[in-house]
Amino acid sequence: MKHYLVIGGTGMLQAAVLGWNQEGHEVTVVARTEEKLRRLSESAAHPELLRTIQADYHQLENFQKQLETIPKPDIIVSWIHRSGNNAIQALCNLYGELVKRVALFHIKGSSAYNPRQNYTPRYTGTIQYHEVILGFQLNESTSRWLTNEEIANGVREAVKLQQHRYIVGIVEPWSSRPKS
């Protein structure tokens, strides 16, 4: 049994959270909305293995205090928007001090495929850093953003494969990405 820490696990990552829970893993989910956390708990196959914490990563001090209250994770899956880069750095600082290694899967939007728009936090050797870039899908004549199910399945696959960079969907040709 592994302990997963999922930041932002009540939306597009909910199916991934519920999948790990169904497999019997301990999962801690940090999200901003108490109602979404409650609904997630009600959907869990093993609610005794699911811990929920209401915290906003934009309120960094409280976010860090909440993280300090949980058991140390084996795997961190973090969907933190660019506006929260200081929170992803705080994760690296907190868990980089551990003796035990931790795998950090930093979920990023499609623009992170462009090196000029990609943010990578500083991390120590105890953190195995992985980035998961969310792309899009091409249909015959159009493109579309990924569905929540495609994202959750892609993130689960990224965790399973443990590659340094994993792209869910496609990111090229960039000119074909959806416009809205």
C-alpha positions as CSV (number, residue, x, y, z in Angstrom):
1,M,0.0,0.0,0.0
2,K,1.3,3.4,-1.0
3,H,0.3,6.8,0.4
4,Y,-0.7,9.3,-2.3
5,L,-1.0,13.0,-1.6
6,V,-3.1,14.7,-4.3
7,I,-3.3,18.4,-4.5
8,G,-6.5,19.4,-6.5
9,G,-8.0,16.0,-6.6
10,T,-11.7,16.9,-6.6
11,G,-12.1,17.9,-10.2
12,M,-10.3,16.5,-13.2
13,L,-8.2,14.1,-11.0
14,Q,-11.2,12.7,-9.0
15,A,-11.3,9.5,-11.0
16,A,-7.6,9.0,-10.4
17,V,-8.1,9.5,-6.6
18,L,-11.0,7.1,-6.5
19,G,-9.0,4.5,-8.5
20,W,-6.1,4.6,-6.1
21,N,-8.6,4.4,-3.2
22,Q,-10.4,1.4,-4.9
23,E,-7.0,-0.4,-5.1
24,G,-6.6,0.0,-1.4
25,H,-4.0,2.8,-1.3
26,E,-4.1,5.5,1.4
27,V,-5.0,8.8,-0.4
28,T,-4.9,12.3,1.1
29,V,-6.6,15.0,-1.0
30,V,-6.1,18.7,-0.5
31,A,-8.6,21.0,-2.2
32,R,-10.2,24.3,-1.7
33,T,-13.9,23.4,-1.5
34,E,-15.3,21.5,1.4
35,E,-18.4,20.4,-0.5
36,K,-16.3,18.8,-3.3
37,L,-14.2,17.0,-0.6
38,R,-17.4,15.7,1.0
39,R,-18.7,14.4,-2.3
40,L,-15.4,12.8,-3.0
41,S,-15.5,11.0,0.4
42,E,-19.0,9.8,-0.2
43,S,-17.8,8.2,-3.5
44,A,-14.8,6.4,-2.1
45,A,-14.8,2.6,-2.0
46,H,-12.7,2.7,1.1
47,P,-13.5,5.9,2.9
48,E,-11.3,4.8,5.8
49,L,-8.3,5.2,3.5
50,L,-9.3,8.6,2.2
51,R,-8.2,11.7,4.1
52,T,-9.4,15.2,3.0
53,I,-8.0,18.5,3.8
54,Q,-9.5,21.8,2.9
55,A,-6.8,24.3,2.1
56,D,-6.0,26.8,-0.6
57,Y,-2.5,26.7,-2.0
58,H,-2.7,30.5,-2.6
59,Q,-2.8,30.9,1.2
60,L,0.7,29.4,1.5
61,E,1.2,29.5,5.3
62,N,-2.0,27.6,6.0
63,F,-1.3,25.3,3.1
64,Q,2.1,24.3,4.5
65,K,0.7,23.9,8.1
66,Q,-2.0,21.5,6.7
67,L,0.6,19.4,4.9
68,E,2.7,19.1,8.0
69,T,-0.2,17.3,9.7
70,I,-0.4,14.3,7.4
71,P,1.8,11.2,7.1
72,K,4.6,11.5,4.7
73,P,3.5,10.4,1.2
74,D,5.2,8.0,-1.2
75,I,3.7,9.8,-4.3
76,I,2.6,13.4,-4.7
77,V,0.3,14.3,-7.6
78,S,0.0,18.1,-7.8
79,W,-2.3,20.1,-10.0
80,I,-1.3,23.6,-9.0
81,H,-1.8,26.4,-11.5
82,R,1.1,28.7,-12.4
83,S,-0.3,31.3,-10.0
84,G,0.7,28.8,-7.2
85,N,4.3,28.2,-8.2
86,N,5.4,29.2,-4.7
87,A,3.1,26.3,-3.4
88,I,4.8,23.7,-5.6
89,Q,8.2,25.0,-4.4
90,A,6.9,24.7,-0.8
91,L,6.0,21.1,-1.5
92,C,9.6,20.5,-2.8
93,N,11.0,22.2,0.3
94,L,8.9,20.3,2.8
95,Y,9.3,16.8,1.3
96,G,12.8,17.3,0.0
97,E,14.0,17.3,3.6
98,L,12.8,13.7,4.1
99,V,15.2,10.8,4.3
100,K,12.7,8.7,2.3
101,R,12.4,9.3,-1.4
102,V,9.1,10.7,-2.7
103,A,7.9,10.8,-6.3
104,L,6.4,14.2,-7.3
105,F,4.1,14.3,-10.4
106,H,3.7,18.0,-11.3
107,I,0.6,18.3,-13.5
108,K,0.9,21.1,-16.0
109,G,-1.2,22.7,-18.8
110,S,-0.3,22.4,-22.4
111,S,1.6,25.6,-22.5
112,A,4.3,24.0,-20.4
113,Y,5.4,22.2,-23.5
114,N,7.0,25.5,-24.5
115,P,10.3,25.7,-22.4
116,R,9.8,29.5,-22.1
117,Q,6.5,29.0,-20.3
118,N,7.5,25.9,-18.3
119,Y,8.2,26.3,-14.6
120,T,10.2,23.6,-12.8
121,P,10.8,24.0,-9.0
122,R,14.1,23.5,-7.3
123,Y,14.2,20.1,-5.7
124,T,16.7,17.8,-3.9
125,G,17.8,14.3,-4.6
126,T,15.2,12.8,-2.3
127,I,12.4,14.0,-4.7
128,Q,11.9,12.1,-8.0
129,Y,10.5,14.9,-10.1
130,H,8.1,14.1,-13.0
131,E,6.1,16.5,-15.1
132,V,2.8,15.5,-16.7
133,I,1.8,17.9,-19.5
134,L,-1.9,17.9,-20.4
135,G,-2.4,18.3,-24.2
136,F,-5.4,17.9,-26.4
137,Q,-6.9,15.5,-28.9
138,L,-7.2,15.8,-32.6
139,N,-10.3,14.7,-34.4
140,E,-10.7,14.5,-38.2
141,S,-11.0,18.2,-38.7
142,T,-11.1,19.7,-35.2
143,S,-9.3,19.5,-31.9
144,R,-10.6,19.4,-28.4
145,W,-9.3,19.6,-24.8
146,L,-8.9,16.4,-22.9
147,T,-11.9,15.1,-20.9
148,N,-11.6,14.6,-17.1
149,E,-11.6,10.9,-17.7
150,E,-8.7,11.1,-20.2
151,I,-6.8,13.3,-17.8
152,A,-7.3,11.0,-14.8
153,N,-6.4,7.9,-16.9
154,G,-3.3,9.7,-18.3
155,V,-2.1,10.8,-14.8
156,R,-2.5,7.2,-13.5
157,E,-0.5,6.0,-16.5
158,A,2.2,8.6,-15.8
159,V,2.5,7.5,-12.2
160,K,2.7,3.8,-13.3
161,L,5.4,4.5,-16.0
162,Q,7.5,6.9,-13.8
163,Q,8.9,8.8,-16.8
164,H,10.6,12.1,-16.3
165,R,8.1,13.8,-18.7
166,Y,4.8,12.3,-19.8
167,I,2.3,14.0,-22.2
168,V,-1.3,13.1,-21.9
169,G,-2.9,13.5,-25.4
170,I,-0.8,15.5,-27.9
171,V,0.8,19.0,-27.9
172,E,1.9,19.1,-31.6
173,P,1.1,20.6,-33.9
174,W,0.7,23.5,-31.5
175,S,-1.3,25.4,-34.2
176,S,-4.0,22.7,-34.0
177,R,-4.8,23.1,-30.3
178,P,-8.3,24.1,-29.4
179,K,-8.9,27.9,-29.4
180,S,-11.2,28.0,-26.4
